[in-house]
Amino acid sequence: MSETIDQISKVHRPVLGEDIPIFVFRAFRHFTANYVTQMLGRSATTVFQNAGRDLGRDAGALLKRPTLDEYLKEVVTFTTNLRIGNLKPVEINQKHMILGLEECITCVGMDNIGKRICHFEVGFVAGIVEAFTGTRVRGHESKCNAAGEGICEVTIDLGEA
């Protein structure tokens, strides 16, 4: 059984508190990603994307609203309040959704390393969309701060994946 959002959200650190520096988060995230990539090769991105997708689905179920507009407002507030990043709908139509993630927790401010690295966030956004639509979607990172593109951007294809 995997952990639920409710289970992992319980924190009791009376001295240190709930907040950690982004550097600590990134150290855990990036060193883990490097290790998993060494072990699994290219399929490591799928591992991170699917983990993000599961979290996105769980979060989306908690945030669900009757209309897409209301739902996206809840999701935007959620990602901002938790300081994941500032999620902004860029384009939404019948074929796809493009969502920008300004101030992405994983990579904003990093040097240009020449590659897109926010696979977990892609999965998270895909899971958020799946929680609303009830169908599996395909997502990819169309822009990334770590690739020198100035913003992270996730494109979700709304056809079944």
N, C-alpha and C positions, 0 to 999 in steps of 0.2 A: 504494500500500500504506500502510495506517495503522500507526502505531507500536503496539507491544505493551507490556503492563505490564512485561515483563522488560526491554525496551529503555529505557523511560523511568525505570525504577527505578535505573538505574546513575548514581550521582552521584560526582563527584570534585571536591570543593571543600575542599582541605586547610586553607585559611585560614579560610574563612567557615562551613564545616560544612553540614549538611543542613537545618537548621531556619531558617525565616523567620518574622517576626512575622505574625500573622493580618491585621494592617492591610495588609501588602504583598500578601498573597493576595487580600484583598477589593478592594484598589485595582485589581489586574489584572482580577479577575472582574467587578466592577461597571462599570468603565469599558468593558470589552469588551462586556458585556451592553448597556449604553446605546448604544454605537456600532452593534452588530448590530441592535438594535431600531430605531434610526433608519434603517438601511439596508433592513431586511426587514419592519418593522411587526410585526403580531401573530404572524407565522409565526416570529419569532425565538425564541419560547418552545419551539417544536418543535425548532429547531436545538439548543438547549441540552439539552432533554429527550432527544433522540436521541443526543447525545454522551454523556450520562450513562448512557443505556441500554447503549451499546456498552461503556463501562468496567465497568458492573455485570455484564454477561455475561462479560467476560474475568475479572474478579475472582471471580465465582461459579464459573466453571470450575475455578479454582485451589483454591477452598474446598470444593468438592462433597463431600458426605457422604451415606451411604445413606438416612438418615431426615431429615425436615424439621426435627425437633427438634435433631438433631446439627448440621445445616447452619446453622440460625439461630444456634446458639451460636457457630459459627465466624465467621459474618458479624458478629455483635455484637462479638466479640473483635477482628476485623479493623478495624471502624469505630472502635472505642475506641482500639486501639493506634496507628492512624494519625491519631488525633485529628480525624477527620471529624465525629464527634459520638457520643453514646451512643444507639445504636439499641435500641429496646425494643419487642418485640411487644405490641400493645395488644389486638388481637382477631384471631383467625384462625378462619375457618369455610369451608364449601364455596364460598361466593360471593365472599368478599373477605378481604384481609389489611389490617389497619391497623397501621402501624409508626410509633411516635413517634421523633423524632430530637432528643434533648435536647442542648443546647450545640452546635447546628448551626454549623459553621464559617462559613457564608455570612452568617448574620444574627443570631445570638444577641447580645444586648446593644445592638443597633441601636435607634435611635428608631423609633417606630411610623410607618411611611411609608404605611400604609393599603393595602398590596397584598402579595400573596404572590409571592415572588421566587425560591424555591428550585427552579427548573425542572430544573437539573442533578441535584439530589438525588432528585427524583421519578423521573427517568430511571434514575439509578443503582439505586434500590431496585427499579424495574420490571425492570431487567436482571438483578439478583440473583435475583429471583423466577423470571424466565424461564430462567435457567441451571439452576435446580432442576427446574422443571416441564416444560421443553422446549417450551412453548407461548408465544405472544406474549400479553402482558397489557396492560391499559390502566391507567394510574395518574394520580392527580391529587393536588395538595397540598391536604389538607383543613384544615390549620391552618399558620400561619407566625408566627414571632416578629416578622418585619418588619411584619405586619399587626396586631400587638398581641395575638396569641392565646396567648402564653406558651410555646409549643412549636412545633416543626415536626412535621407529621404527614403521612404519605403513605398514601393509600388505594389499594390495588391490587385491581381487579376481576379475578377469576380466569377469567372467560370469555374466549374468544379475541378479540383486538382487531383 
